[in-house]
């Protein structure tokens, strides 16, 4: 039997023990599963309290059963839900009984959602939106993921593809009537006008400059500087917990430490790097190399120095802020010939940190921009839309033969079909759905 023809099950709720646990079942034997466990099939879409029993009739739990006959279900197949008390023993007994049934097996990660995709309940952009919703850390990411899940990009891509197919039909009709010049021109002229308008609309979406991708991936802020300037103390202060070891000895931080922050709904990753200095220790040398690499790749670098030894940045980065730390210990000894710092703080006492956080929040708002307006949230979306736009642009070249025009339109429609997951996407399905939880 093909795996897609088998009935699958999984725990759909969080870690046990819990007050309630839900086990989902999907596939052609979902109804049989309910009959084995409860003795009957509940009315569709109604929660029914029942005794759940194993294959030999021994009581498992006093629970609730729901029945969703396909195709009117989340996966498009017959689906059952079993609500049980969330103890490990109850869940283990129920899973053992389900595993003993013929053609019923545990689900793979993301298999419920993949079946929903394969049964036309959602397209690939909506499935990716669900993945983003599962992994959303901030409110802004949640809102963007919900827009994708509701089809904001998929609906637009379907409309674009329909318009391309309509234009293609006109072009092919013009080819059929090529010996009648007036008829051909009347068909291909409107097709070109439709293509031009569509090409401009897709180009406008591509010009959004990656706002959606940035919001999905988050902004990276690197804390860099010489040893013993308070980098680890600052990241602990920002995280409001001890995530990095603080020591008066140079070279304590050898690897990159990351902390996730939610700044007014914007996702920000702050990284603490090794102190930058020359060293004979090969391990510390590797830490310094990684520190420089991560700082160069960050969206913002906070270059830390002390009130006593105010140093200029020694890293590359698109945006660098000078932060003078330990101002509570300051004695007017800072080198005034160096550039003036942007911020003065005490990571130890917290003085000035609130001002730094407010500035980071403003920077994040500017960095992400009007992310709600973004349609593109993944590089896959941008690549396929760019392919479609390129095909449309080529189709508008003056003097292009109608046959070549038709072929370019087919290529554009194919790219949008790949975006939606309706043609030739088997190579990306495993990567996308493999990120999901088991039971989703």
N, C-alpha and C positions, 0 to 999 in steps of 0.2 A: 504494500500500500504506500502511495506517495505521502510524504510527511504532511502536505497540505490537506490531505483527506483524513488525517487522523484527528481525534479529539484531544484538545490540550487543556491543561489546568495549571493554575499557579496561585499562590498567595498574593493578593492584590493590595494588601495593606502593609504597614510598617513592621518594625522589629517586634518580636514577641518577648515577654508577655504584654498584652494590651487588653483594654476593656472588651473590644470587639475585633474580630478578624474576618476578612472577606476572602473567600476562595472563588475565583472565576473559572468557568468551564466554557469552552467554545468548540464547536464542531458538530458533525452529524450525530454523534452519540450523546450529546448534552442532555437530551430528553431521557434517554435510557439511564444516564447517571442519576437523574432526579428520581426516577422510578425505583432504582436500586436503593438509594439512600433514604427516601421518604415514603415509598410505597405508592406514589401517585404523581401526576403532573399537575402543578398548581395552575390556576388561571393565569393567562399571559399578563405580565407587567403588574402583578399584585403580590405584595409581600405576605407570605403565609407562614405562621409559626408551625413548626413540625418537629417530630423526633427524627434525628439522623442516626441511621443504623448501618453497621458494616454488612459485608456480604453474607454473614451467617446470622444476622439479625440482632447482634449485640449492640446495645445503645452506645453511641459516640457522644452525642450532645443534644441538648434542647436548643434548637436554633431557628433560623428564618431562611426560607427558600424563595427565590424569584426565578421566573421563567420568561425568556425573551425569544420567541420563535423568529428565525430569520425569514426574510432579509431585514426585518424591522428591528435590528439590534446594532450594537456598537461595532461588531465585526462583520455584519452582513450574514453571519451564520447563526445557527441555533446557539443561544447562550444561556447558561444558568449561573446564578450567584448564590452562594451559601454563606450566610452570616452566622458566625459561631462565637463562642466565648474565646477570648484571645489567649488561651494558655498554650504552652508548647505541647503539652500532652494531647489536648484536643486536636490541635492542628496536625500533629504527627499521626494520630489515629485516622483522621479524615484523609490525609494525603496517602497513607498506606492503603486505605480502601480504594481510593481512586487509582492508584498505581496498579492495583491487582486486576482492574477491569480491562478487557480486551480492546485493543486499538485506542486506548486512552493513555496519554503520556504527559510528563511535565513539559511546560512551555519553555522555549528558548527566550533569551532577552529580546524584547520588542516584538514577539511573535503575534500577540494580539493586535497590535497596531499595524503590523505588516499585513495581516489578513484583512484588516479594515481597508488598507490601501488597495490590496489586490482585488477586493470585492467592490471597489468604487465608492467607498464611504468617505474617503478623503484623498486628495491628490498629494504628490510628494512634498510640495511646499507647505501644505497644512500639516503633514506628518513631521516635517522639520520644525514647524512652529510648536507642535506639541513637545518635541524634544527640547526646544529652547525654553518652553514653559516649565518643564520638569527641572531644568538646570538653572532657572532664573534665580539670581541672588538679590536683586533690587527691584523696586517698584517700577522703574522705567523699563527694565528688561522684561518684567512681567507683562506690562502693557504692550510692548512691541511683540512679544511672543503670542499674546492673545490675538493681535491683529493678523498675524500670519496664520494662526490656527483657524481664524474665521474666514480666511481666504482672500485677504486684501491683495496679495500678489497673484495667487492662483486665479482668482476671478478676472483680474486684468489680463493675465497671460492667455486665458481661454478666449477672452474677447479679441485680443490681438490675433490669435491663431485663426479664429473664425473669420476675421477681416482679411487675413492673408489668403485663406482658402477661397473666400468670395472673389478677391482680386484675381487669384489663379484661375478660377472658373471663367472669368471674363477674358483673360488672356488666352486660355485654351480655346474658348469659343471663337476669339478673333483669329487664332491660327486656323481653325476649321473653315472660316470664311475669308481666308487670306486672298482668294481670287476675286473677292468682292470688296474693293478698297474702302468704300464708304462704310460698309457694315463693320469691317475690321477696326477702322479708326474709331467708330462710335463705341466699340467695346473696350479697346485697349486704352483709349484716352481716360475714361473714368477709373480704370484699374490703376493707371499711373498716379492719378490724383489721390486715390485711396492709399496707395503705397507711400506717397510723399508725406501725407498727414500722419500715417502710422509710424514712419521712420522718425519723424520729428518728436512724436510722443515718447518713443522708446529712448531716443537720445536724451530727452529731458530727464527721464528716470535714471539713466546711466550717469548723468552729470551731478547726482546728489552727493558725490565725493565720499562715499562710503560711510555715511552717518549711521546707517543701520548696522553695518558690520562692526563699527567702532563700539556701538552700544552693546552689541551681543558679546564682543570679546573683552570689553572694558579698557580703561586707561591704566597705563603702567607708570608709576612714580618710583624712581630709584633714589635711595639715600646713599650718597657717596662722600668720600673725604679721607683725610689721613687717619691713622690709628688714634684711638683714645680721644675722639672729639665728641662722642656721645651719640653715635649713629644707632646703636642697639637700644640705648635709653630712649631715644626719640621714637623708634618703632614700637617699643613697649608702651610708651605714652599714647601713641596713636591707636594702638590695638586695645588699650585699656586692660592689658594682661601681659604676663611675662612670656614672650615668645622667643626672645633672644637672651643669651647669657651676657650679663654685664660684668666686665672685669677691668681693673686698672692696668692689666698687662696687655701690651700690644699684640696683635695677631690672634686674638681670641676668636673672632669671626672668620671662619675659613670658607664657608659655603654661603650661598645666597639664601636668605630667609624671606618668605613671602607672607603678607597679611592682606586679607580681603577687607576693604572698607566700603560702606554704603554712605556716600556723601550726597545727601538730599535726593536719593533715588538713583544716583549715578554710580556704576560699579568701578571701583578703583583698586588696583593691586599695588601695594607699597612693598618694595623690596629693600632689605638691609644687606649691604655688600661688605666685603672684606676691606679693611683699611688699606689705602693705597700707599705703598712704600716699597723700597728695594729690600729684598730678602734673599738669603742663601737657602732658606728652607723650601724644598721643592713643593711641599703641600701648600705653604702660604703663597708661593709663586703662582700656583694654579688658582688659588682663591682670588688673587689680584687680577689674574687674566680674566676670570669669569666676571669679576666686578666691573672691569672696563667694558667687557662685551655687553653685559646687561645694561649698564648705564648708557652706552651708545644706542642700544635698541629701545630704550625707554622713551615715553612721550614727554616726560619732565624729569629733570634731575635736581634734587635738593643737595647742593654742595655744602657740606657742614664743615665749619671751622670753629675755633673757640674765640672767646673774647680776648684771650691773651695772644693767640697766634692766628691772626686772620689771614687765610691763604686764598690764593686765586684758584679757580677750578682747574683740575688736571685731568678732565675727561671730556669726551666728545658727547654731544647730545643736541637735539633740535631746540630744546628750551632748558635753560639752566638758571636756577634761583640760588643766590648766595644766602646762606643762613648762618648767622653768628650765634653759636650756642654758649651755654654757661655764663649768661650775662649776670647771673646772681653772684658770680665770682670775679666780675670784671674789675680790673684796676687799670686806669687809663694807660694801657701799655700796648694796645693794638697798633699794628703798623698802618699808619694813616696813608701811606703811599699806595696801598692796595685799594682795589675797587670797593666802594661802600656796599655793605650787605643789604639785601632786600628785606631781611627779617632779623630781628633779635629775639632770641628765645632762651628759656632755661628748660631743657627736657627733663631735668631732675625735679624742679618745683612746679612746672607747668606754665610758668610765666611766658606770655607771648604765643603759646601754642594755639590758643583759640583763634587769634588773628591769622596764624598760618593756615589753620583748617578752613577758615572762611575764604581765604585767598585760593586755596586748593579747590574748594567747592565752586567758586566763580570760574576758575580755570577749566574745571570739568564741564560746567554748563556751556562754556564757549567751545570746548573741544568737541563735545557731542552734538552741539547745535540743535536744530529742530529734528531730533531723532524720530519723533512720532511720525514725521512726514515721509520717512524713508521706506521704500518698498523692498530694497535689496538688503538681506541680512547675512548672506553667505557668499563666499567667493564663487561657489558653483552657480548661484543665480547670476552674478555679474558676468561670468564667462559665457554662459549660454545666451544671455540677453545681448552681450556684445557680438556674439556670433550671428544672432538673428539680425541685429542692426547692420552689421557688415554686409550680410546678404541682401538686405533691403537697399542699402546704399549702392551696391553694385548693380542692382536691378534698375536703378534710376539713371544709369549712364546713357547719354544721348546716343542714338543710333544703334542701340542694342537689339540684336535679333530677338524676335518674340520667343523663339524656342529657348534661348539662353535666359531671357527674362523669366520664363516659366520655371526653369530649373533653379534659379536663384530664389524664387518664392517658395519652392518646395524645400530648399535648404533652410530658409527662415522658419517655415512651419515645423520642420523637423527639430530645430533647436528649441522652439517653444514646447514641442511635445516632450522633449527630454527634460525640460524644466519642470513640467507637470508630472513627469514620471510615467507617461503613457506610451512612450516608444523608447526602446534601446537604452534602458537604464539599469540593467541587471548588475553591472559592475559597481554601482554605487549603493545598491540596496543594503547589502550586508554591512557596509560601513555605517550607514545612517541608523538602521534599526538595531545594530549591535550595541549602540550607546544607551539604549533604553533599559529600564529596569525589567527584571523578570516579573511578569504579571501585568505589563503595560503593553 
